[in-house]
Amino acid sequence: MFVRSVKERTVRRGEELNSFVSCWRGSEPVALIEVSGGRDALVPVLHLAAVGFGADLLGLSNDTVMATEPTHPETGIPWEPGQITEYVAAQPERAKRFTREMLMTLVVNRAGDSTHVVQAYETVPSPLVRGRTEIKWLNWEPPDGDVQVCGFLPDVMTEVMMEPTLDLLLARNGYPVAQTENWRDHADLATLRSATQQLGDKGLRILLFAEPDTDRQRLFQRRLGPGQVVEPPDLGGDLRS
């Protein structure tokens, strides 16, 4: 639901949705990373989320396009990987009849398990502001009833979730940071700063989650700028949203 609300705001502003990487430890959201670059920019960010933020669950949300029929409308042959995107780029107006825009979120855990959720939508004229558009969520599912998630980025997500987390790396080098009070909060802060320095040219925007009136929130508010610390969203228990 959190990424959906971001998507609604970007459409109202006439902007494109960037990719979002979400990090969870247990059932608690830790960080949300907005990435304006493409695939190459996402790879180091996924590694950062898995290792630096020590994610138990790693999510990736972005826009995609899916076909309304299992076969190509002009050849009658089943779609091949990447062909739908090429078709939309080559014939955008005609492709609207045979495709749906989708918001997809893929989630991977450290056991290598994965799940995903997709939500179809369309943009329609705003009834309130002339010249603006807004999003309309659709009750539509792919014709085969499922989405085959495969490719480079899903493979990267699985691979980075097999790497040791920051606390394990430090412990191996003689730094038992887990014995330090609130060490994880300080590590999250250091990870954010390191990412900003090393990947600032990737168009990153990182939000850290903190429950109100906690040492974690007070630490972040002292060290970070306005808008970088937010309360965890109420997702109704759905980690994939």
Phi and psi restraints in degrees (value plus and minus 20) as a CYANA .aco file:
   2 PHE   PHI     -85.4   -45.4
   2 PHE   PSI     -67.3   -27.3
   3 VAL   PHI     -87.3   -47.3
   3 VAL   PSI     -55.0   -15.0
   4 ARG   PHI     -79.5   -39.5
   4 ARG   PSI     -62.9   -22.9
   5 SER   PHI     -86.0   -46.0
   5 SER   PSI     -55.4   -15.4
   6 VAL   PHI     -84.4   -44.4
   6 VAL   PSI     -62.7   -22.7
   7 LYS   PHI     -79.8   -39.8
   7 LYS   PSI     -62.1   -22.1
   8 GLU   PHI     -82.5   -42.5
   8 GLU   PSI     -59.7   -19.7
   9 ARG   PHI     -87.8   -47.8
   9 ARG   PSI     -60.6   -20.6
  10 THR   PHI     -86.1   -46.1
  10 THR   PSI     -57.8   -17.8
  11 VAL   PHI     -85.7   -45.7
  11 VAL   PSI     -62.2   -22.2
  12 ARG   PHI     -81.7   -41.7
  12 ARG   PSI     -51.2   -11.2
  13 ARG   PHI    -107.4   -67.4
  13 ARG   PSI     -19.3    20.7
  14 GLY   PHI      53.3    93.3
  14 GLY   PSI       6.9    46.9
  15 GLU   PHI    -129.4   -89.4
  15 GLU   PSI     146.4   186.4
  16 GLU   PHI    -111.5   -71.5
  16 GLU   PSI     127.5   167.5
  17 LEU   PHI     -98.1   -58.1
  17 LEU   PSI     107.5   147.5
  18 ASN   PHI     -98.4   -58.4
  18 ASN   PSI     153.6   193.6
  19 SER   PHI    -100.9   -60.9
  19 SER   PSI     128.5   168.5
  20 PHE   PHI    -146.3  -106.3
  20 PHE   PSI     110.5   150.5
  21 VAL   PHI    -129.0   -89.0
  21 VAL   PSI     104.5   144.5
  22 SER   PHI    -133.1   -93.1
  22 SER   PSI     120.9   160.9
  23 CYS   PHI    -141.3  -101.3
  23 CYS   PSI     113.4   153.4
  24 TRP   PHI    -149.5  -109.5
  24 TRP   PSI     120.7   160.7
  25 ARG   PHI    -137.6   -97.6
  25 ARG   PSI      94.5   134.5
  26 GLY   PHI      43.6    83.6
  26 GLY   PSI    -148.4  -108.4
  27 SER   PHI    -120.2   -80.2
  27 SER   PSI     -11.6    28.4
  28 GLU   PHI    -122.4   -82.4
  28 GLU   PSI     107.0   147.0
  29 PRO   PHI     -90.1   -50.1
  29 PRO   PSI     116.8   156.8
  30 VAL   PHI    -128.2   -88.2
  30 VAL   PSI     -69.5   -29.5
  31 ALA   PHI    -172.5  -132.5
  31 ALA   PSI     132.8   172.8
  32 LEU   PHI    -147.6  -107.6
  32 LEU   PSI     103.6   143.6
  33 ILE   PHI    -135.9   -95.9
  33 ILE   PSI     100.5   140.5
  34 GLU   PHI    -115.3   -75.3
  34 GLU   PSI     109.5   149.5
  35 VAL   PHI    -144.3  -104.3
  35 VAL   PSI     100.2   140.2
  36 SER   PHI    -109.8   -69.8
  36 SER   PSI     -33.3     6.7
  37 GLY   PHI    -101.9   -61.9
  37 GLY   PSI    -198.3  -158.3
  38 GLY   PHI    -111.3   -71.3
  38 GLY   PSI    -169.3  -129.3
  39 ARG   PHI     -78.9   -38.9
  39 ARG   PSI     -64.2   -24.2
  40 ASP   PHI     -84.2   -44.2
  40 ASP   PSI     -52.7   -12.7
  41 ALA   PHI     -92.5   -52.5
  41 ALA   PSI     -48.1    -8.1
  42 LEU   PHI     -94.6   -54.6
  42 LEU   PSI     -49.4    -9.4
  43 VAL   PHI     -78.9   -38.9
  43 VAL   PSI     -73.7   -33.7
  44 PRO   PHI     -85.5   -45.5
  44 PRO   PSI     -47.8    -7.8
  45 VAL   PHI     -90.4   -50.4
  45 VAL   PSI     -60.3   -20.3
  46 LEU   PHI     -82.7   -42.7
  46 LEU   PSI     -60.2   -20.2
  47 HIS   PHI     -83.9   -43.9
  47 HIS   PSI     -63.3   -23.3
  48 LEU   PHI     -78.3   -38.3
  48 LEU   PSI     -65.2   -25.2
  49 ALA   PHI     -84.9   -44.9
  49 ALA   PSI     -62.1   -22.1
  50 ALA   PHI     -91.7   -51.7
  50 ALA   PSI     -62.7   -22.7
  51 VAL   PHI    -112.1   -72.1
  51 VAL   PSI     -77.6   -37.6
  52 GLY   PHI     -84.8   -44.8
  52 GLY   PSI     -67.6   -27.6
  53 PHE   PHI    -107.2   -67.2
  53 PHE   PSI     -23.9    16.1
  54 GLY   PHI      39.5    79.5
  54 GLY   PSI      23.8    63.8
  55 ALA   PHI     -86.2   -46.2
  55 ALA   PSI     113.6   153.6
  56 ASP   PHI    -106.5   -66.5
  56 ASP   PSI     -50.6   -10.6
  57 LEU   PHI    -146.3  -106.3
  57 LEU   PSI     112.8   152.8
  58 LEU   PHI    -142.4  -102.4
  58 LEU   PSI     103.8   143.8
  59 GLY   PHI    -137.7   -97.7
  59 GLY   PSI     127.6   167.6
  60 LEU   PHI    -152.6  -112.6
  60 LEU   PSI     101.2   141.2
  61 SER   PHI    -138.6   -98.6
  61 SER   PSI     111.4   151.4
  62 ASN   PHI    -181.3  -141.3
  62 ASN   PSI     152.1   192.1
  63 ASP   PHI    -101.0   -61.0
  63 ASP   PSI     127.3   167.3
  64 THR   PHI    -168.5  -128.5
  64 THR   PSI     154.7   194.7
  65 VAL   PHI    -147.6  -107.6
  65 VAL   PSI     116.3   156.3
  66 MET   PHI    -148.5  -108.5
  66 MET   PSI     131.4   171.4
  67 ALA   PHI    -103.3   -63.3
  67 ALA   PSI     126.4   166.4
  68 THR   PHI    -103.0   -63.0
  68 THR   PSI     -34.0     6.0
  69 GLU   PHI    -148.0  -108.0
  69 GLU   PSI     130.8   170.8
  70 PRO   PHI     -93.0   -53.0
  70 PRO   PSI     -32.1     7.9
  71 THR   PHI    -141.7  -101.7
  71 THR   PSI     137.0   177.0
  72 HIS   PHI     -84.3   -44.3
  72 HIS   PSI     111.1   151.1
  73 PRO   PHI     -84.8   -44.8
  73 PRO   PSI     -40.2    -0.2
  74 GLU   PHI    -123.1   -83.1
  74 GLU   PSI     -44.3    -4.3
  75 THR   PHI    -129.8   -89.8
  75 THR   PSI     -41.7    -1.7
  76 GLY   PHI      54.7    94.7
  76 GLY   PSI     -14.1    25.9
  77 ILE   PHI    -117.2   -77.2
  77 ILE   PSI     122.8   162.8
  78 PRO   PHI     -74.1   -34.1
  78 PRO   PSI     123.5   163.5
  79 TRP   PHI     -79.8   -39.8
  79 TRP   PSI     119.9   159.9
  80 GLU   PHI    -116.8   -76.8
  80 GLU   PSI     138.3   178.3
  81 PRO   PHI     -74.2   -34.2
  81 PRO   PSI     110.6   150.6
  82 GLY   PHI      63.6   103.6
  82 GLY   PSI     -30.2     9.8
  83 GLN   PHI     -92.4   -52.4
  83 GLN   PSI     -52.8   -12.8
  84 ILE   PHI     -84.1   -44.1
  84 ILE   PSI     -64.7   -24.7
  85 THR   PHI     -82.0   -42.0
  85 THR   PSI     -61.4   -21.4
  86 GLU   PHI     -84.5   -44.5
  86 GLU   PSI     -59.2   -19.2
  87 TYR   PHI     -85.1   -45.1
  87 TYR   PSI     -62.7   -22.7
  88 VAL   PHI     -84.4   -44.4
  88 VAL   PSI     -60.8   -20.8
  89 ALA   PHI     -87.4   -47.4
  89 ALA   PSI     -56.1   -16.1
  90 ALA   PHI    -100.4   -60.4
  90 ALA   PSI     -56.5   -16.5
  91 GLN   PHI    -156.1  -116.1
  91 GLN   PSI      50.0    90.0
  92 PRO   PHI     -79.5   -39.5
  92 PRO   PSI     -60.5   -20.5
  93 GLU   PHI     -91.7   -51.7
  93 GLU   PSI     -65.8   -25.8
  94 ARG   PHI     -85.0   -45.0
  94 ARG   PSI     -55.9   -15.9
  95 ALA   PHI     -85.5   -45.5
  95 ALA   PSI     -43.7    -3.7
  96 LYS   PHI     -80.1   -40.1
  96 LYS   PSI     -45.9    -5.9
  97 ARG   PHI     -95.7   -55.7
  97 ARG   PSI     -40.1    -0.1
  98 PHE   PHI    -142.8  -102.8
  98 PHE   PSI     -15.0    25.0
  99 THR   PHI    -154.9  -114.9
  99 THR   PSI     144.2   184.2
 100 ARG   PHI    -150.6  -110.6
 100 ARG   PSI     118.4   158.4
 101 GLU   PHI     -98.6   -58.6
 101 GLU   PSI     119.0   159.0
 102 MET   PHI    -155.0  -115.0
 102 MET   PSI     126.7   166.7
 103 LEU   PHI    -121.8   -81.8
 103 LEU   PSI      99.3   139.3
 104 MET   PHI    -136.3   -96.3
 104 MET   PSI     118.8   158.8
 105 THR   PHI    -145.7  -105.7
 105 THR   PSI     105.4   145.4
 106 LEU   PHI    -130.5   -90.5
 106 LEU   PSI     113.8   153.8
 107 VAL   PHI    -145.1  -105.1
 107 VAL   PSI     112.8   152.8
 108 VAL   PHI    -146.9  -106.9
 108 VAL   PSI     120.1   160.1
 109 ASN   PHI    -130.2   -90.2
 109 ASN   PSI    -199.0  -159.0
 110 ARG   PHI     -97.7   -57.7
 110 ARG   PSI     -28.5    11.5
 111 ALA   PHI    -108.0   -68.0
 111 ALA   PSI     -22.7    17.3
 112 GLY   PHI      69.5   109.5
 112 GLY   PSI     -18.6    21.4
 113 ASP   PHI     -96.9   -56.9
 113 ASP   PSI     130.2   170.2
 114 SER   PHI    -162.5  -122.5
 114 SER   PSI     135.9   175.9
 115 THR   PHI    -168.4  -128.4
 115 THR   PSI     148.1   188.1
 116 HIS   PHI    -172.7  -132.7
 116 HIS   PSI     140.7   180.7
 117 VAL   PHI    -160.1  -120.1
 117 VAL   PSI     121.1   161.1
 118 VAL   PHI    -146.9  -106.9
 118 VAL   PSI     126.9   166.9
 119 GLN   PHI    -156.7  -116.7
 119 GLN   PSI      96.6   136.6
 120 ALA   PHI     -96.1   -56.1
 120 ALA   PSI     131.3   171.3
 121 TYR   PHI    -174.6  -134.6
 121 TYR   PSI     147.8   187.8
 122 GLU   PHI    -163.1  -123.1
 122 GLU   PSI     136.0   176.0
 123 THR   PHI    -119.1   -79.1
 123 THR   PSI     115.2   155.2
 124 VAL   PHI    -150.2  -110.2
 124 VAL   PSI     138.1   178.1
 125 PRO   PHI     -80.6   -40.6
 125 PRO   PSI     120.2   160.2
 126 SER   PHI     -92.7   -52.7
 126 SER   PSI     111.9   151.9
 127 PRO   PHI     -96.7   -56.7
 127 PRO   PSI     -28.6    11.4
 128 LEU   PHI    -125.4   -85.4
 128 LEU   PSI     -55.3   -15.3
 129 VAL   PHI    -144.9  -104.9
 129 VAL   PSI      98.0   138.0
 130 ARG   PHI     -83.9   -43.9
 130 ARG   PSI     115.5   155.5
 131 GLY   PHI      65.8   105.8
 131 GLY   PSI     -26.1    13.9
 132 ARG   PHI    -122.9   -82.9
 132 ARG   PSI     141.3   181.3
 133 THR   PHI    -141.7  -101.7
 133 THR   PSI     142.3   182.3
 134 GLU   PHI    -160.3  -120.3
 134 GLU   PSI     148.6   188.6
 135 ILE   PHI    -114.8   -74.8
 135 ILE   PSI     123.6   163.6
 136 LYS   PHI    -144.5  -104.5
 136 LYS   PSI      94.2   134.2
 137 TRP   PHI     -97.4   -57.4
 137 TRP   PSI     117.2   157.2
 138 LEU   PHI    -131.2   -91.2
 138 LEU   PSI     124.5   164.5
 139 ASN   PHI    -110.9   -70.9
 139 ASN   PSI      57.6    97.6
 140 TRP   PHI    -158.1  -118.1
 140 TRP   PSI     121.7   161.7
 141 GLU   PHI    -146.7  -106.7
 141 GLU   PSI     134.3   174.3
 142 PRO   PHI     -77.0   -37.0
 142 PRO   PSI     131.8   171.8
 143 PRO   PHI     -80.9   -40.9
 143 PRO   PSI     -48.8    -8.8
 144 ASP   PHI    -108.6   -68.6
 144 ASP   PSI     -17.6    22.4
 145 GLY   PHI      58.4    98.4
 145 GLY   PSI     -21.8    18.2
 146 ASP   PHI    -169.9  -129.9
 146 ASP   PSI     146.5   186.5
 147 VAL   PHI    -142.4  -102.4
 147 VAL   PSI     105.5   145.5
 148 GLN   PHI    -105.6   -65.6
 148 GLN   PSI      91.1   131.1
 149 VAL   PHI    -119.2   -79.2
 149 VAL   PSI      92.5   132.5
 150 CYS   PHI    -174.2  -134.2
 150 CYS   PSI     148.4   188.4
 151 GLY   PHI     107.1   147.1
 151 GLY   PSI    -189.9  -149.9
 152 PHE   PHI     -84.6   -44.6
 152 PHE   PSI     -74.0   -34.0
 153 LEU   PHI     -86.1   -46.1
 153 LEU   PSI     -62.6   -22.6
 154 PRO   PHI     -77.7   -37.7
 154 PRO   PSI     -57.7   -17.7
 155 ASP   PHI     -85.4   -45.4
 155 ASP   PSI     -60.8   -20.8
 156 VAL   PHI     -82.5   -42.5
 156 VAL   PSI     -62.3   -22.3
 157 MET   PHI     -80.3   -40.3
 157 MET   PSI     -63.2   -23.2
 158 THR   PHI     -84.3   -44.3
 158 THR   PSI     -60.6   -20.6
 159 GLU   PHI     -87.4   -47.4
 159 GLU   PSI     -65.4   -25.4
 160 VAL   PHI     -88.8   -48.8
 160 VAL   PSI     -46.4    -6.4
 161 MET   PHI     -96.1   -56.1
 161 MET   PSI     -25.7    14.3
 162 MET   PHI    -111.9   -71.9
 162 MET   PSI     -28.7    11.3
 163 GLU   PHI    -101.8   -61.8
 163 GLU   PSI     131.0   171.0
 164 PRO   PHI     -87.6   -47.6
 164 PRO   PSI     129.5   169.5
 165 THR   PHI    -100.2   -60.2
 165 THR   PSI     149.4   189.4
 166 LEU   PHI     -77.0   -37.0
 166 LEU   PSI     -62.3   -22.3
 167 ASP   PHI     -83.5   -43.5
 167 ASP   PSI     -57.4   -17.4
 168 LEU   PHI     -88.5   -48.5
 168 LEU   PSI     -59.8   -19.8
 169 LEU   PHI     -83.3   -43.3
 169 LEU   PSI     -61.8   -21.8
 170 LEU   PHI     -87.5   -47.5
 170 LEU   PSI     -61.0   -21.0
 171 ALA   PHI     -82.7   -42.7
 171 ALA   PSI     -58.5   -18.5
 172 ARG   PHI     -83.0   -43.0
 172 ARG   PSI     -45.3    -5.3
 173 ASN   PHI    -121.1   -81.1
 173 ASN   PSI      -1.7    38.3
 174 GLY   PHI      66.0   106.0
 174 GLY   PSI      -2.5    37.5
 175 TYR   PHI    -136.1   -96.1
 175 TYR   PSI      71.3   111.3
 176 PRO   PHI     -97.1   -57.1
 176 PRO   PSI      47.9    87.9
 177 VAL   PHI     -84.1   -44.1
 177 VAL   PSI     -44.6    -4.6
 178 ALA   PHI     -81.8   -41.8
 178 ALA   PSI     -37.3     2.7
 179 GLN   PHI    -106.4   -66.4
 179 GLN   PSI     -25.0    15.0
 180 THR   PHI    -110.7   -70.7
 180 THR   PSI     114.3   154.3
 181 GLU   PHI     -82.4   -42.4
 181 GLU   PSI     113.6   153.6
 182 ASN   PHI      36.5    76.5
 182 ASN   PSI       6.8    46.8
 183 TRP   PHI     -82.0   -42.0
 183 TRP   PSI     -55.5   -15.5
 184 ARG   PHI     -85.5   -45.5
 184 ARG   PSI     -57.1   -17.1
 185 ASP   PHI     -84.5   -44.5
 185 ASP   PSI     -62.9   -22.9
 186 HIS   PHI     -86.7   -46.7
 186 HIS   PSI     -55.6   -15.6
 187 ALA   PHI     -86.3   -46.3
 187 ALA   PSI     -59.1   -19.1
 188 ASP   PHI     -82.8   -42.8
 188 ASP   PSI     -60.7   -20.7
 189 LEU   PHI     -84.1   -44.1
 189 LEU   PSI     -63.6   -23.6
 190 ALA   PHI     -85.7   -45.7
 190 ALA   PSI     -57.1   -17.1
 191 THR   PHI     -84.0   -44.0
 191 THR   PSI     -63.1   -23.1
 192 LEU   PHI     -79.7   -39.7
 192 LEU   PSI     -66.7   -26.7
 193 ARG   PHI     -86.2   -46.2
 193 ARG   PSI     -61.3   -21.3
 194 SER   PHI     -82.4   -42.4
 194 SER   PSI     -61.8   -21.8
 195 ALA   PHI     -83.6   -43.6
 195 ALA   PSI     -61.2   -21.2
 196 THR   PHI     -82.6   -42.6
 196 THR   PSI     -59.4   -19.4
 197 GLN   PHI     -92.5   -52.5
 197 GLN   PSI     -62.3   -22.3
 198 GLN   PHI    -105.9   -65.9
 198 GLN   PSI     -50.6   -10.6
 199 LEU   PHI    -141.7  -101.7
 199 LEU   PSI       1.6    41.6
 200 GLY   PHI     -79.9   -39.9
 200 GLY   PSI     -48.2    -8.2
 201 ASP   PHI     -98.7   -58.7
 201 ASP   PSI     -23.0    17.0
 202 LYS   PHI    -108.4   -68.4
 202 LYS   PSI     -17.8    22.2
 203 GLY   PHI      51.9    91.9
 203 GLY   PSI      24.4    64.4
 204 LEU   PHI    -104.0   -64.0
 204 LEU   PSI     127.3   167.3
 205 ARG   PHI    -158.6  -118.6
 205 ARG   PSI      99.2   139.2
 206 ILE   PHI    -134.6   -94.6
 206 ILE   PSI     108.0   148.0
 207 LEU   PHI    -129.5   -89.5
 207 LEU   PSI     114.7   154.7
 208 LEU   PHI    -125.9   -85.9
 208 LEU   PSI     115.4   155.4
 209 PHE   PHI    -111.9   -71.9
 209 PHE   PSI     120.9   160.9
 210 ALA   PHI    -172.4  -132.4
 210 ALA   PSI     113.6   153.6
 211 GLU   PHI     -86.4   -46.4
 211 GLU   PSI     126.6   166.6
 212 PRO   PHI     -85.3   -45.3
 212 PRO   PSI     128.2   168.2
 213 ASP   PHI      39.2    79.2
 213 ASP   PSI      20.3    60.3
 214 THR   PHI    -140.6  -100.6
 214 THR   PSI     141.8   181.8
 215 ASP   PHI     -79.2   -39.2
 215 ASP   PSI     -55.4   -15.4
 216 ARG   PHI     -82.0   -42.0
 216 ARG   PSI     -67.2   -27.2
 217 GLN   PHI     -84.1   -44.1
 217 GLN   PSI     -62.9   -22.9
 218 ARG   PHI     -84.5   -44.5
 218 ARG   PSI     -59.4   -19.4
 219 LEU   PHI     -81.0   -41.0
 219 LEU   PSI     -68.6   -28.6
 220 PHE   PHI     -85.9   -45.9
 220 PHE   PSI     -58.8   -18.8
 221 GLN   PHI     -85.9   -45.9
 221 GLN   PSI     -50.6   -10.6
 222 ARG   PHI     -94.0   -54.0
 222 ARG   PSI     -53.7   -13.7
 223 ARG   PHI    -121.1   -81.1
 223 ARG   PSI     -39.1     0.9
 224 LEU   PHI    -134.9   -94.9
 224 LEU   PSI     144.5   184.5
 225 GLY   PHI    -101.1   -61.1
 225 GLY   PSI     148.8   188.8
 226 PRO   PHI     -78.2   -38.2
 226 PRO   PSI     119.2   159.2
 227 GLY   PHI      66.2   106.2
 227 GLY   PSI     -26.1    13.9
 228 GLN   PHI    -109.3   -69.3
 228 GLN   PSI     -33.2     6.8
 229 VAL   PHI    -138.1   -98.1
 229 VAL   PSI     104.6   144.6
 230 VAL   PHI    -153.5  -113.5
 230 VAL   PSI     135.0   175.0
 231 GLU   PHI     -96.1   -56.1
 231 GLU   PSI     126.4   166.4
 232 PRO   PHI     -78.0   -38.0
 232 PRO   PSI     115.9   155.9
 233 PRO   PHI     -92.1   -52.1
 233 PRO   PSI     131.3   171.3
 234 ASP   PHI    -104.8   -64.8
 234 ASP   PSI      82.6   122.6
 235 LEU   PHI    -120.0   -80.0
 235 LEU   PSI     -13.4    26.6
 236 GLY   PHI      42.1    82.1
 236 GLY   PSI       6.8    46.8
 237 GLY   PHI      64.3   104.3
 237 GLY   PSI     -21.2    18.8
 238 ASP   PHI    -113.9   -73.9
 238 ASP   PSI      80.5   120.5
 239 LEU   PHI     -91.4   -51.4
 239 LEU   PSI     -35.1     4.9
 240 ARG   PHI    -106.6   -66.6
 240 ARG   PSI     -29.0    11.0
